[in-house]
Amino acid sequence: MAPVVNILHGTDWWTDCDDIAALRVLCRAHRAGKIRLLGVGIDSVMEYSAPSVSAFTENEGVRVPIGIDRSAIRDGSGCKYQKVLAEYPHFVRSNDECDEAWRLYRKTLARLDGKADITEVGFPQIIMQLLKSEPDEYSPLTGEELVREKVGRIWLMAGQWDRSPGKEYNLTAYPACCEAGDYLCGHAPVPLVFLGFEVGLNVITGNELADGDLLKTAFAAHGSPNGRHSWDPMLVTAAVTGDFEAAGYSAVYGTAHVDPATGENTFTPGDGAHCYLVKKHPDGFYSDMINALIASE
């Protein structure tokens, strides 16, 4: 039997709804005993951010700690699904109840017996904040030392790797994204696994959900009642599987680079600690896989 994977998950939970499908994949894997979802960090914060994540995980039968990045306050007027989700029962009533996400990550890793992977389907600054953190009441280790000791891999839905330079929203949207992408490439003491824009662009999922399913309700509120591109659920499915081949990918290894000013990404193939994923199968293979994982119960 495959070992249970511990996962800390980061999400912007804002501009797109594939974040919600990804969280369902993780919650279902948690309930099935394939992973332990240790916490969720929100890296783009609006009024209903934590309550809506809490409502969705509660609906999925999973209760996990939630952290937020208070430096990443956004205008939430365009994110209709957050308010819709927050109308459902939730255990976190407001963002004020949440730890700073990087502190939640530090506390969780310090107390963890074993290692965890970090998945990030939004902006990468929480991981940068973790890496830059100093010793505290949770651990005498610096952030880099703690990550080296307690993290296996960092999985990022970020970048565009089928061209050079590539340009993708999670690394280019704000100066903090550009800075964080550059910092992770230069300072992360564990392997980085990237799933790029090109991988999920033509894989549509969430188009087979049943009426009354909260995920379908959220997709419709986003404006995607017929499904959405699958960047985020593809990334977390690969992380849950833990094996590139079994998840349907090959990997190109080398060293990733992110321009700290523009967020554009490049890659130097070779003997490096970074890799990006390449699909081995037609798009329908991944659509069927994801749709099966997020199917209405």
C-alpha positions, 0 to 999 in steps of 0.5 A, spaced: 500 500 500 502 506 498 504 511 503 499 516 505 502 523 503 501 529 507 499 536 503 499 543 505 495 546 499 495 554 497 490 557 493 488 564 490 481 562 490 479 568 486 480 569 479 478 562 477 474 556 479 478 550 477 481 552 484 475 549 487 475 542 483 482 542 486 480 542 493 475 537 491 480 532 489 484 533 495 478 533 500 476 526 496 483 523 497 483 525 504 477 522 506 479 516 502 486 515 506 490 517 500 493 523 503 492 528 509 490 535 508 494 538 513 492 545 511 489 550 506 493 557 505 489 563 501 494 567 497 489 572 495 484 575 500 477 578 500 471 578 505 469 571 504 475 568 502 476 563 509 468 562 510 467 560 503 473 555 503 471 553 510 464 552 507 466 548 501 471 543 505 465 542 510 461 540 505 466 535 503 466 532 510 473 535 511 475 540 516 482 543 516 486 549 518 486 555 514 491 560 513 491 567 509 496 572 507 494 578 509 499 582 505 495 580 499 488 583 500 484 583 493 478 586 490 473 581 491 467 584 487 468 579 481 468 573 485 461 571 485 462 564 487 465 566 494 459 569 496 455 563 494 459 558 498 459 562 504 452 562 504 453 554 506 455 552 513 462 553 515 466 553 521 471 559 520 466 565 520 471 570 518 478 571 515 480 574 522 480 567 525 485 565 521 493 565 522 498 568 517 499 562 512 506 562 512 505 561 520 500 556 519 505 552 514 511 553 519 507 551 525 504 545 521 511 543 519 514 543 525 509 539 529 509 534 523 512 527 524 515 526 517 515 530 511 509 534 507 509 536 500 506 543 498 502 544 493 500 551 490 495 553 485 495 560 486 500 565 487 507 563 490 508 568 495 506 564 501 512 559 500 517 565 499 514 568 506 515 561 509 522 560 506 524 567 509 521 566 516 526 566 522 526 561 528 520 562 532 516 558 538 515 553 533 522 551 531 529 553 532 530 552 524 530 558 519 524 557 514 529 554 509 532 549 514 525 547 516 523 546 509 529 542 507 528 538 513 520 537 513 518 538 505 519 533 500 517 536 494 513 543 492 508 542 486 506 549 483 501 550 477 505 556 474 509 558 468 509 556 461 514 551 459 512 550 452 516 556 449 521 561 452 520 565 455 513 563 457 508 567 461 503 565 466 498 569 470 500 566 477 508 568 476 506 575 472 500 578 476 503 582 481 510 584 483 510 579 489 508 574 484 514 575 480 519 576 486 516 570 489 517 566 483 524 568 482 526 567 490 523 560 490 527 558 484 533 560 487 532 558 494 528 552 495 532 547 498 527 541 495 525 539 488 520 544 485 515 541 480 511 545 475 505 544 471 504 549 466 499 553 462 500 549 456 498 543 460 491 544 462 489 549 457 485 544 453 483 539 458 476 541 460 472 538 467 467 539 471 462 539 465 459 532 468 456 534 475 449 533 477 444 539 479 445 540 486 452 539 487 456 545 490 461 544 486 457 545 480 453 551 483 460 554 484 462 553 477 455 556 475 457 562 479 463 563 476 460 563 469 463 556 467 456 552 468 459 547 462 466 546 465 473 549 466 480 549 464 483 544 469 490 547 471 489 546 478 486 539 479 491 536 474 497 539 479 494 536 485 492 530 482 499 529 480 501 530 487 496 526 490 499 520 485 506 522 487 508 518 481 509 522 474 508 516 470 502 513 473 499 520 473 500 520 465 506 525 465 513 525 463 518 530 466 523 535 463 529 536 469 533 542 469 533 549 472 527 554 472 528 561 472 523 567 473 524 574 471 524 578 478 521 584 474 516 581 469 515 574 472 517 571 465 519 564 466 525 560 462 528 553 463 535 550 462 535 543 461 540 538 465 542 536 472 537 540 476 532 540 482 527 543 478 522 539 473 516 541 469 511 536 467 509 534 459 502 530 458 503 523 455 496 522 453 491 525 449 487 531 453 481 526 454 485 521 458 486 527 463 479 530 462 476 523 464 481 522 470 479 529 473 471 528 472 472 521 475 475 524 481 470 530 482 464 526 480 458 528 484 456 523 489 
